[in-house]
Amino acid sequence: MMMTDPNIDLPGSLEEFGLSKYEARAYLTMIGKGSLAVSEIAYYANLPRTKVYQTVKKLEKKKLAVISKQKPLICSAIPPEEAFAEIVNLHDRRVRNMKKIVDSLQKINDESQRPKGSEERRYFILDANSTLEKISSLIADSRSSVTATLDPWGLRLVSQCKPSVVRALTSGVRLRMILGSQCIGNENVFQLPDGVELRTAEVVSNLIIIDSSYMVSIDSSNGKAAFFASTDSFAMLQAKNFEEVWSSASDMKYLLDMQPEVAGKAVELIRIVENGLAAKMLEYAISRLDMPAELVEVIDERCSLKISGMSASEMMDLVDSALKISCLGGLKHDRNNNIVSLQSKLDNKQILPWALVLASYFKFTGNEPRIMQQQQQQQQQEQGKSVKLMHLWLSKPLV
């Protein structure tokens, strides 16, 4: 018997995670009763039979359930801790960031309590409609610089301010924006005018700074914003934080040349490799420096790319795009010598996980690879950056 707190409306609570009522009831039924046939889910969850298959397919797409390939179709729920870990971690990071902002605000408030020589500093809460209007006017009237860290919500707002952005660029204002990885492949990126400098890094909040004097912090859960009009230490701290993130963020110039669908697939593969597979692969490689072909099936299970069905050309193009995004590197295929070379230009990005992923793919397709590790770093005189190289020698030519 499934024990729950009678004061908690679990189906309603799951709507906070983006589930519909039908999806919530189907998911709760599966975690309470285990693997079930589609007809059984309809019965126990009290769902219309005409809606239940569509409902479980949506749960599978959201990575909350798996459906067997054979008939009768058997559906199983992904354990809650695994299914909701990513979104919970995201909200935890947002809460930590909000706490930091509150701490900074408290310091400002404490400073303002001095009886003499003090200066009143205030911030204003804007509703969703006023937020867009305020951002647009601030950008249009900017005189020297606009910096921003944006998630998809913030990117959508700024893209709606295109006339103001164009006006600022025409006036010689420097506009720099750091976009979260969730923005890659987002059509709003392509709405931004030429001249806006774009980089990508992890982003947990929306913050726009204009002329180092005005700031707008946007809550992506409801569209409301806090507007700060001051040049105090809080503004200086946020400007300094932006510069630190900007210096280590990845350039988005490669992404803008990619089709949104290609960029989206590359980012999905990066997420799978860097968030879980990389450590396991590196640990395995210490003893063998290769990887079983089953890794391809693992990646197929964890993302929607289905790399097992890709051609060698498609797979190499995908890895090339992922390397350009994640480490400013790339992939080259030497047909004459039957060698595939992988490159990374960032010191903090390992190339070995990508070599292992590609080696596993070739092994899966019957082309036995051999990794030739080249860890020496070559200095590029123009840029002063180190380059990491690794090569795969293939037993068969690629058709």
HUDA-V566023 format. One record per residue. N is the residue number from 1. RES is the residue in three letters. PHI is phi in whole degrees, -180 to 180 (NA if undefined). Layout:
n=[N/N]
res=[RES/RES]
phi=[PHI/PHI]
This chain:
n=[1/2/3/4/5/6/7/8/9/10/11/12/13/14/15/16/17/18/19/20/21/22/23/24/25/26/27/28/29/30/31/32/33/34/35/36/37/38/39/40/41/42/43/44/45/46/47/48/49/50/51/52/53/54/55/56/57/58/59/60/61/62/63/64/65/66/67/68/69/70/71/72/73/74/75/76/77/78/79/80/81/82/83/84/85/86/87/88/89/90/91/92/93/94/95/96/97/98/99/100/101/102/103/104/105/106/107/108/109/110/111/112/113/114/115/116/117/118/119/120/121/122/123/124/125/126/127/128/129/130/131/132/133/134/135/136/137/138/139/140/141/142/143/144/145/146/147/148/149/150/151/152/153/154/155/156/157/158/159/160/161/162/163/164/165/166/167/168/169/170/171/172/173/174/175/176/177/178/179/180/181/182/183/184/185/186/187/188/189/190/191/192/193/194/195/196/197/198/199/200/201/202/203/204/205/206/207/208/209/210/211/212/213/214/215/216/217/218/219/220/221/222/223/224/225/226/227/228/229/230/231/232/233/234/235/236/237/238/239/240/241/242/243/244/245/246/247/248/249/250/251/252/253/254/255/256/257/258/259/260/261/262/263/264/265/266/267/268/269/270/271/272/273/274/275/276/277/278/279/280/281/282/283/284/285/286/287/288/289/290/291/292/293/294/295/296/297/298/299/300/301/302/303/304/305/306/307/308/309/310/311/312/313/314/315/316/317/318/319/320/321/322/323/324/325/326/327/328/329/330/331/332/333/334/335/336/337/338/339/340/341/342/343/344/345/346/347/348/349/350/351/352/353/354/355/356/357/358/359/360/361/362/363/364/365/366/367/368/369/370/371/372/373/374/375/376/377/378/379/380/381/382/383/384/385/386/387/388/389/390/391/392/393/394/395/396/397/398/399]
res=[MET/MET/MET/THR/ASP/PRO/ASN/ILE/ASP/LEU/PRO/GLY/SER/LEU/GLU/GLU/PHE/GLY/LEU/SER/LYS/TYR/GLU/ALA/ARG/ALA/TYR/LEU/THR/MET/ILE/GLY/LYS/GLY/SER/LEU/ALA/VAL/SER/GLU/ILE/ALA/TYR/TYR/ALA/ASN/LEU/PRO/ARG/THR/LYS/VAL/TYR/GLN/THR/VAL/LYS/LYS/LEU/GLU/LYS/LYS/LYS/LEU/ALA/VAL/ILE/SER/LYS/GLN/LYS/PRO/LEU/ILE/CYS/SER/ALA/ILE/PRO/PRO/GLU/GLU/ALA/PHE/ALA/GLU/ILE/VAL/ASN/LEU/HIS/ASP/ARG/ARG/VAL/ARG/ASN/MET/LYS/LYS/ILE/VAL/ASP/SER/LEU/GLN/LYS/ILE/ASN/ASP/GLU/SER/GLN/ARG/PRO/LYS/GLY/SER/GLU/GLU/ARG/ARG/TYR/PHE/ILE/LEU/ASP/ALA/ASN/SER/THR/LEU/GLU/LYS/ILE/SER/SER/LEU/ILE/ALA/ASP/SER/ARG/SER/SER/VAL/THR/ALA/THR/LEU/ASP/PRO/TRP/GLY/LEU/ARG/LEU/VAL/SER/GLN/CYS/LYS/PRO/SER/VAL/VAL/ARG/ALA/LEU/THR/SER/GLY/VAL/ARG/LEU/ARG/MET/ILE/LEU/GLY/SER/GLN/CYS/ILE/GLY/ASN/GLU/ASN/VAL/PHE/GLN/LEU/PRO/ASP/GLY/VAL/GLU/LEU/ARG/THR/ALA/GLU/VAL/VAL/SER/ASN/LEU/ILE/ILE/ILE/ASP/SER/SER/TYR/MET/VAL/SER/ILE/ASP/SER/SER/ASN/GLY/LYS/ALA/ALA/PHE/PHE/ALA/SER/THR/ASP/SER/PHE/ALA/MET/LEU/GLN/ALA/LYS/ASN/PHE/GLU/GLU/VAL/TRP/SER/SER/ALA/SER/ASP/MET/LYS/TYR/LEU/LEU/ASP/MET/GLN/PRO/GLU/VAL/ALA/GLY/LYS/ALA/VAL/GLU/LEU/ILE/ARG/ILE/VAL/GLU/ASN/GLY/LEU/ALA/ALA/LYS/MET/LEU/GLU/TYR/ALA/ILE/SER/ARG/LEU/ASP/MET/PRO/ALA/GLU/LEU/VAL/GLU/VAL/ILE/ASP/GLU/ARG/CYS/SER/LEU/LYS/ILE/SER/GLY/MET/SER/ALA/SER/GLU/MET/MET/ASP/LEU/VAL/ASP/SER/ALA/LEU/LYS/ILE/SER/CYS/LEU/GLY/GLY/LEU/LYS/HIS/ASP/ARG/ASN/ASN/ASN/ILE/VAL/SER/LEU/GLN/SER/LYS/LEU/ASP/ASN/LYS/GLN/ILE/LEU/PRO/TRP/ALA/LEU/VAL/LEU/ALA/SER/TYR/PHE/LYS/PHE/THR/GLY/ASN/GLU/PRO/ARG/ILE/MET/GLN/GLN/GLN/GLN/GLN/GLN/GLN/GLN/GLN/GLU/GLN/GLY/LYS/SER/VAL/LYS/LEU/MET/HIS/LEU/TRP/LEU/SER/LYS/PRO/LEU/VAL]
phi=[NA/-84/-93/-136/-73/-64/-85/-105/-89/-62/-59/-67/-65/-67/-65/-65/-96/89/-94/-76/-62/-64/-64/-64/-67/-66/-66/-62/-64/-69/-75/-87/-118/87/-67/-139/-73/-59/-64/-68/-62/-59/-70/-71/-91/57/-109/-61/-61/-74/-110/-69/-65/-61/-67/-70/-65/-66/-64/-65/-64/-84/62/-110/-156/-126/-121/-64/-86/-95/-96/-70/-66/-113/-111/-132/-83/-73/-52/-54/-61/-81/-65/-107/-61/-64/-70/-66/-63/-62/-68/-62/-65/-65/-65/-62/-66/-64/-65/-62/-64/-63/-61/-64/-65/-65/-61/-63/-63/-63/-65/-75/-77/-62/-69/-125/69/-87/-128/-73/-129/-136/-129/-121/-92/-109/-78/-59/-68/-69/-61/-61/-63/-68/-60/-61/-70/-65/-66/-62/-95/-65/-116/-134/-153/-135/-123/-155/-113/-135/-98/-55/-65/-64/-62/-62/-63/-65/-64/-77/-100/-54/-59/-68/-64/-62/-62/-65/-62/-63/-85/87/-76/-88/-112/-126/-134/-104/-104/-67/-62/-66/-84/-67/87/-71/-62/-69/-60/-80/-84/-74/-68/-60/110/-79/-84/-122/-137/-127/-162/-70/-125/-115/-157/-98/-141/-117/-119/-116/54/56/-124/-116/-135/-129/-107/-109/-91/-74/-83/-139/84/-74/-146/-107/-108/-113/-122/-163/-122/-84/-65/-63/-64/-64/-64/-66/-64/-66/-61/-60/-62/-66/-68/-59/-65/-108/-75/-87/-69/-98/-61/-69/-66/-69/-88/-93/-68/-53/-66/-65/-61/-63/-65/-63/-66/-63/-67/-59/-61/-66/-70/-84/-107/139/-78/-57/-63/-65/-68/-65/-63/-68/-71/-58/-95/-124/58/-149/-152/-64/-64/-63/-58/-60/-67/-62/-65/-57/-72/-91/-143/-94/-77/54/-67/-63/-95/-84/-77/-60/-64/-64/-65/-67/-63/-66/-66/-60/-64/-64/-67/-64/-74/-82/-144/55/-104/169/-132/-131/-116/-93/-66/-64/-101/59/-125/-110/-110/-117/-136/-128/-110/-113/-61/-91/-117/-81/-94/-59/-56/-71/-63/-69/-61/-68/-62/-64/-63/-63/-64/-61/-89/89/-112/-66/-98/-133/-82/-111/-81/-127/-92/-66/-105/-99/-81/-95/-65/-68/-105/67/-111/-88/-125/-104/-123/-150/-123/-117/-95/-100/-74/-129/-66/-86/-78]
